[in-house]
Amino acid sequence: MKIFFIICILLLPVICFSQKLKLEISTPQPRLGEDFNITVDINTLSLALFSSLSKKFDLSTFTNDANQSSLLGVNLKPRALGKSEIGPVTLNINGKQYITDKITFEVVDSLPAVNKGLWIRQVKINDTSSYIILEQRIPALTYITRTDTSINMTTKTNDDDKDVEMVQDSTINFEGSNRDTRSVIDPKTNEKLSFQYSFALYKVKIADKHKPTILTKSDFNNLPDYYKFQDIIINH
C-alpha cells in the first residue's frame, strides 16, 4: 500500500500537467499500399514552444497562408493487413508534457488492377454513427493535340461519367473528398490503365438505436448501371 502511494505521488505531476492532443486520420480504414496521413493540430504546441515570449509579447497562433493549415503530420503507407493502432505519443516542450490520444483502425486489401469500378463500404465508429466510404475509378482517355512546335497530351474522363454521391439529410453528412488521376498495370496484358480516382467520406448518424439503419439505392446519386447495389445494413 505504501509503495502504491509513493508511485501515485511520483506520477501526479505527469497526470496533472500533461495536456491532451487529438490525433486525426485521413481515412478511417486505409487500404494496403495506399498513402494516408496522421495529423495533430499544432496551435497548442506553437504557444508552448514560444511561451517564454509571453512576458514581453501577446501570443496568438496563425495559419501559414501558403497551405492554410495548422496541422503537423506524417504520411504513412500500410505494409500489412489487419488492425493497427497509433499513439499515444508523448512530447516534452519547455518543461510541459503533451500526450496524444490513440487511434485504432484496420487496414484492408488494396483495390484490383482495373480502371473502372465502384466500391462502397461502411466503417463503424461507435454506437451512434458509422462512416460510408465511396471509392470510384472512371477510365481516362489520352487526347493528343499538335502544333507546329509541340505535341501536348492531356488525360480526362468521359463527360457522361459522374461521381457517385450520397443524398445528404439530417442523418447523412459529407465529411470530405479528394480526386486525382492514377494508373495501374493490367497483370494480363501489361498495359497501362489510366483513370480518375475519387474518394468520398460520409458520416451516418444512427436515428434509432433499437433497430438497424438501412441505406438503400435511393440514398445515392449517379450510381452506374454496371454496379449491383445491395442494401447497406448498419447494425448497432
C-alpha positions in Angstrom: 0.0 0.0 0.0 2.9 2.4 0.9 4.7 1.6 -2.4 1.5 2.3 -4.4 1.1 5.6 -2.6 4.6 6.7 -3.5 4.1 5.7 -7.1 0.9 7.8 -7.2 2.8 10.8 -5.8 5.5 10.4 -8.4 3.0 10.2 -11.3 0.9 13.1 -10.0 2.8 15.9 -11.8 2.6 14.0 -15.1 -1.1 13.4 -14.7 -1.9 16.9 -13.6 0.2 18.9 -16.0 0.0 16.8 -19.2 -2.1 18.3 -21.9 -4.0 16.2 -24.3 -3.6 16.4 -28.1 -6.0 14.9 -30.5 -4.7 12.8 -33.5 -6.7 12.8 -36.7 -6.6 10.2 -39.5 -7.3 11.0 -43.1 -9.3 7.8 -43.7 -11.0 5.6 -41.1 -9.9 2.4 -42.9 -6.7 2.7 -45.0 -6.0 0.3 -47.9 -2.9 -1.8 -48.2 -0.1 0.0 -50.1 -2.0 3.3 -50.3 -0.9 6.5 -48.6 -2.8 8.0 -45.7 -1.8 10.5 -43.0 -1.9 11.2 -39.3 -2.1 14.8 -38.1 -2.3 16.8 -35.0 -3.3 20.5 -34.6 -0.1 22.4 -33.8 -1.7 25.5 -32.4 -1.3 24.2 -28.8 2.3 23.3 -29.5 3.1 26.7 -31.0 2.0 28.5 -27.9 4.0 26.2 -25.7 7.1 26.5 -27.9 7.2 30.3 -27.7 5.7 30.6 -24.2 8.9 32.3 -23.0 8.0 35.3 -25.1 4.7 35.9 -23.2 6.5 38.2 -20.7 7.1 40.8 -23.4 4.5 40.0 -26.1 0.9 38.9 -26.5 0.9 35.5 -28.2 -1.6 34.0 -30.7 -1.3 31.3 -33.3 -1.6 31.9 -37.1 -2.1 29.8 -40.2 0.5 29.8 -43.0 -1.1 31.5 -46.0 0.8 29.2 -48.3 -1.0 26.0 -47.2 -3.8 27.3 -45.0 -3.0 24.6 -42.5 -2.1 24.4 -38.8 -1.6 20.7 -38.8 1.6 18.7 -38.2 1.5 15.2 -39.6 3.2 12.2 -41.3 2.3 10.3 -44.4 2.1 6.5 -44.0 1.7 3.5 -46.3 0.5 0.2 -44.8 2.6 -2.9 -45.3 0.3 -5.4 -43.8 -3.4 -6.2 -43.4 -5.3 -6.1 -40.1 -5.9 -4.0 -37.1 -3.4 -1.4 -36.0 -3.1 1.5 -33.7 -1.0 4.7 -33.4 -0.3 6.5 -30.1 -0.3 7.7 -27.6 2.7 9.9 -28.4 4.4 12.0 -25.7 6.1 15.3 -26.3 8.0 17.5 -23.9 8.3 21.2 -24.7 9.6 23.8 -22.2 9.0 21.6 -19.3 5.5 20.8 -20.2 4.3 17.3 -21.3 1.8 16.8 -24.2 0.2 13.4 -24.8 -1.8 12.5 -27.8 -4.8 10.1 -27.8 -4.7 6.8 -29.5 -6.2 5.9 -32.9 -7.2 2.4 -33.7 -8.0 1.3 -37.3 -8.0 -1.6 -39.7 -6.0 -1.9 -42.9 -8.0 -3.6 -45.7 -6.9 -5.1 -49.0 -5.9 -2.9 -52.0 -8.3 -2.4 -54.9 -7.9 -4.7 -58.0 -5.8 -3.6 -61.0 -8.7 -2.2 -63.0 -9.5 1.3 -64.3 -13.3 1.1 -63.8 -15.3 0.3 -60.7 -17.2 1.5 -57.7 -16.6 0.3 -54.1 -18.8 1.2 -51.2 -18.0 0.2 -47.6 -19.0 1.1 -44.1 -16.8 1.6 -41.1 -18.4 1.6 -37.7 -17.3 4.5 -35.4 -19.4 3.8 -32.3 -22.9 3.0 -31.3 -24.3 6.3 -32.7 -22.6 6.7 -36.1 -20.7 5.0 -38.9 -18.7 6.1 -41.9 -19.6 5.3 -45.5 -16.6 5.3 -47.9 -17.1 5.7 -51.7 -14.3 4.9 -54.0 -14.7 5.2 -57.7 -12.5 4.7 -60.8 -13.5 6.2 -64.1 -11.5 5.3 -67.2 -9.4 8.2 -68.6 -8.6 8.8 -72.2 -5.5 10.4 -73.5 -6.0 13.3 -76.0 -3.2 14.5 -78.2 -3.0 18.0 -79.8 -0.3 19.0 -82.2 1.1 22.4 -83.1 4.0 23.4 -85.3 6.3 23.4 -82.3 4.9 21.0 -79.8 2.8 18.0 -79.0 0.5 18.2 -76.0 -1.1 15.2 -74.2 -4.0 15.6 -71.8 -5.9 12.9 -69.9 -9.5 13.3 -69.0 -12.6 11.2 -68.4 -15.8 10.9 -70.5 -18.2 13.8 -69.6 -21.0 11.3 -69.3 -19.3 9.6 -66.3 -20.3 11.2 -63.0 -19.0 10.8 -59.4 -21.3 8.8 -57.2 -22.6 10.9 -54.2 -24.8 10.2 -51.2 -28.0 12.1 -50.6 -27.4 14.3 -47.6 -30.1 14.9 -44.9 -30.3 15.2 -41.2 -28.6 11.9 -40.6 -26.0 11.8 -43.5 -23.2 14.4 -43.5 -20.5 14.9 -46.1 -17.0 14.8 -44.4 -14.6 15.3 -47.3 -13.3 14.0 -50.6 -10.4 14.0 -53.0 -9.8 13.3 -56.7 -6.8 12.6 -58.8 -5.6 10.8 -61.9 -3.9 7.5 -61.4 -2.9 4.4 -63.3 -2.3 0.6 -62.8 -0.7 -2.1 -64.9 -3.0 -4.8 -66.2 -1.4 -8.1 -64.9 -2.7 -10.0 -68.0 -1.7 -7.6 -70.8 1.0 -5.5 -69.1 -1.0 -2.5 -70.4 -1.0 0.8 -68.5 -4.6 1.7 -67.5 -5.3 5.3 -66.6 -8.3 6.5 -64.6 -9.7 9.2 -62.4 -9.8 8.1 -58.8 -12.3 9.7 -56.4 -12.7 9.1 -52.7 -15.6 10.5 -50.6 -16.4 10.1 -46.9 -19.8 10.4 -45.3 -20.8 10.2 -41.7 -24.2 8.5 -41.0 -25.8 9.2 -37.6 -27.9 6.4 -36.1 -31.5 7.6 -36.0 -32.9 4.7 -33.8 -30.6 2.6 -31.6 -33.2 -0.1 -31.3 -33.2 -1.2 -34.9 -30.7 -1.4 -37.8 -30.2 1.6 -40.1 -30.7 0.6 -43.7 -29.3 2.5 -46.7 -31.0 1.9 -50.0 -30.3 2.8 -53.6 -32.3 6.0 -53.1 -29.7 7.2 -50.7 -27.2 7.6 -53.6 -26.9 9.7 -56.7 -25.3 8.7 -60.1 -24.9 5.0 -59.4 -23.6 3.5 -62.7 -25.6 0.8 -64.5 -22.9 -1.8 -64.0 -23.0 -1.5 -60.2 -25.2 -4.1 -58.5 -26.3 -2.3 -55.4 -27.2 -4.2 -52.2 -28.8 -2.5 -49.2 -26.3 -1.5 -46.6 -27.3 -2.6 -43.1 -25.7 -0.8 -40.2 -26.2 -2.8 -37.0 -25.8 -1.2 -33.6 
